[in-house]
């Protein structure tokens, strides 16, 4: 998987129905954090979310 796909996989696993604007901001911040990680770090993290 490429980096963009891993970021989407991880962030989508955290998405839940919420109308809270703070939750939306937190998700955006988290995606920005994921963007800064390297591919190996993302692969490791994705394994945690898949399991």
Secondary structure, DSSP 4 states (H G I P E B T S, - for coil): --HHHHHHHHHHHH------HHHHHHHHHHHHHHHHS-HHHHHHHHHHHH-
